[in-house]
Amino acid sequence: MPLDPQRLALLTEAQRIAPKGVKVEYTDGVIIMQTAPAGIHQRNLFHVRRQFDAHRPDGCMPTENTDLKSPDAAKLRNPDLTYLPEEVMESEGNTAPADLALIAVEIVSPSNPENDWVGKLRDYAVMRIPLYLVVDARDSTVTLFSEPNHDRYHTRTDRKFGESIHIPEPFGFGLDLSRLHPYT
């Protein structure tokens, strides 16, 4: 279901007035605005992205903070990291079709963990994003969700920092979690 004109106008206005570094998302009638992430968040994202970059499929590129929109759901989500076909990123806007994303990666915010663990877990499945990786520095865990169907993922794999987690094709590698740091 696409956004109705009033909600689209409200979302557009929220994006326009949001200060630099504030992420704006929309789900289930709610606009979510979050400030820029902390240093540990950025460090953990760097170590995850570096490994994904080494295994990214040809013709795809990493993007951070790109809005993913789904025509099947009134959702606009902005993952910390995703990989999209390069041609999708040829427009001047910052919105891409969610169903073209290969993965959504989130580093859990200590101030709003429910957004990543509940809202985005549901929304990314609805948006048909095949892989969802959650890095939670609050408890030093990494969780990979796969096989989306309607509003949930059918497969879940959990690992602790210091271990590794298998990332399936189209990436096909073991993500080393030894360089990740917990929040203090």
C-alpha positions in Angstrom: 0.0 0.0 0.0 1.6 3.3 -1.0 1.7 6.3 1.3 -1.4 8.5 1.0 -0.8 12.1 -0.1 -1.1 13.6 3.4 1.3 11.2 5.0 3.7 11.6 2.1 3.6 15.4 2.6 4.2 15.0 6.3 7.2 12.7 5.7 8.6 15.0 3.0 8.3 18.0 5.5 10.0 16.0 8.3 12.9 15.1 5.9 13.2 18.7 4.8 13.4 20.2 8.4 15.5 17.4 9.9 18.9 18.7 10.9 21.9 17.2 9.2 22.8 13.8 10.7 19.2 13.0 11.7 17.7 9.9 10.0 14.0 10.0 9.1 11.9 6.9 8.7 8.2 6.1 8.3 6.3 2.9 9.4 2.7 2.2 10.4 1.7 5.9 10.6 4.7 6.9 12.7 7.6 9.1 11.7 10.8 8.1 13.5 13.7 10.5 13.7 17.1 9.5 15.2 20.2 11.5 15.8 23.6 10.6 14.4 25.2 7.4 15.9 27.9 7.2 18.5 31.6 6.3 17.8 31.3 2.6 18.7 28.3 2.4 16.4 30.4 3.8 13.5 33.4 1.7 14.4 31.4 -1.5 14.4 29.7 -0.5 11.1 33.2 0.1 9.6 34.4 -3.4 10.5 31.2 -5.0 9.1 31.2 -3.0 5.9 34.9 -3.6 5.2 34.2 -7.4 5.1 31.0 -7.1 3.1 32.8 -4.8 0.6 35.4 -7.6 -0.1 32.6 -10.0 -1.0 30.0 -7.8 -2.7 28.6 -9.1 -5.9 29.7 -7.4 -9.2 27.4 -4.6 -10.2 26.3 -3.9 -6.6 27.5 -1.1 -4.3 27.3 -0.3 -0.6 25.1 2.6 0.6 24.8 4.0 4.0 21.6 5.8 5.0 19.7 5.3 1.8 15.9 5.3 2.1 14.4 2.0 1.1 10.8 2.2 0.0 8.4 -0.6 -0.8 5.4 -0.3 -3.1 3.8 -3.3 -1.2 3.8 -1.5 2.2 3.5 2.0 3.5 7.1 1.9 4.8 10.2 3.9 4.4 13.2 2.5 6.2 16.8 3.7 6.3 19.3 0.9 7.2 22.8 1.7 8.4 24.2 -0.3 5.5 22.7 -2.0 2.4 23.9 -3.2 -1.0 22.0 -2.2 -4.1 22.6 -2.6 -7.9 24.7 0.3 -9.0 22.2 1.5 -11.6 19.6 2.1 -8.8 21.9 4.8 -7.4 22.1 6.8 -10.6 19.2 9.1 -9.6 19.6 12.4 -7.7 17.3 11.3 -4.9 18.1 9.2 -1.8 15.3 6.6 -2.2 15.7 3.1 -3.7 13.2 0.2 -4.1 13.5 -2.0 -1.0 13.0 -5.3 -3.0 16.3 -4.6 -4.8 18.3 -4.5 -1.6 20.5 -7.6 -1.0 20.8 -7.1 2.7 19.9 -4.6 5.4 22.5 -4.1 8.2 21.6 -2.4 11.5 23.8 -1.5 14.4 21.4 -1.4 17.3 20.9 2.0 18.9 21.1 1.9 22.7 18.4 4.6 22.9 15.8 2.8 20.7 16.6 -0.9 20.3 12.9 -1.8 19.7 13.2 0.0 16.3 15.8 -2.5 15.1 14.5 -5.6 16.9 10.8 -5.2 16.4 9.8 -2.6 13.8 12.6 -3.1 11.3 12.6 -6.9 11.8 8.9 -6.9 10.7 9.3 -4.2 8.0 12.3 -5.6 6.3 10.5 -9.0 5.9 7.4 -7.2 4.5 9.7 -5.3 2.2 11.2 -8.6 1.0 14.8 -7.8 1.9 16.4 -11.3 1.8 18.9 -10.8 4.6 18.7 -8.7 7.8 21.8 -8.5 9.9 21.5 -7.0 13.4 24.7 -6.1 15.4 23.7 -5.5 19.0 26.6 -4.0 21.0 24.5 -3.9 24.1 24.9 -7.6 24.6 27.7 -8.4 22.1 25.6 -10.4 19.7 25.1 -10.5 16.0 21.9 -12.0 14.5 21.2 -12.9 10.9 17.6 -13.2 9.7 16.9 -14.8 6.3 14.0 -16.3 4.2 11.4 -13.4 4.5 7.8 -14.4 4.1 5.1 -11.7 4.7 5.9 -10.1 8.0 8.6 -12.4 9.4 11.8 -14.1 8.6 11.9 -17.9 8.8 15.6 -18.4 9.6 17.5 -16.9 12.5 21.2 -17.4 13.3 22.8 -15.9 16.5 26.5 -15.4 17.3 28.5 -13.6 19.9 31.2 -11.0 19.3 34.5 -12.9 18.8 32.9 -15.7 16.7 32.0 -15.6 13.0 28.7 -15.9 11.3 28.0 -17.3 7.8 26.6 -14.8 5.3 24.9 -16.7 2.5 25.0 -15.9 -1.2 25.1 -13.6 -3.0 27.9 -12.6 -0.5 29.0 -16.1 0.6 31.5 -15.6 3.3 32.1 -15.9 7.1 31.8 -12.5 8.8 34.5 -12.2 11.4 33.0 -10.7 14.6 36.3 -10.5 16.5 36.8 -6.7 15.9 33.4 -5.6 17.1 33.1 -3.7 20.4 30.3 -3.6 23.0 28.9 -0.4 24.3 30.4 0.6 27.6 
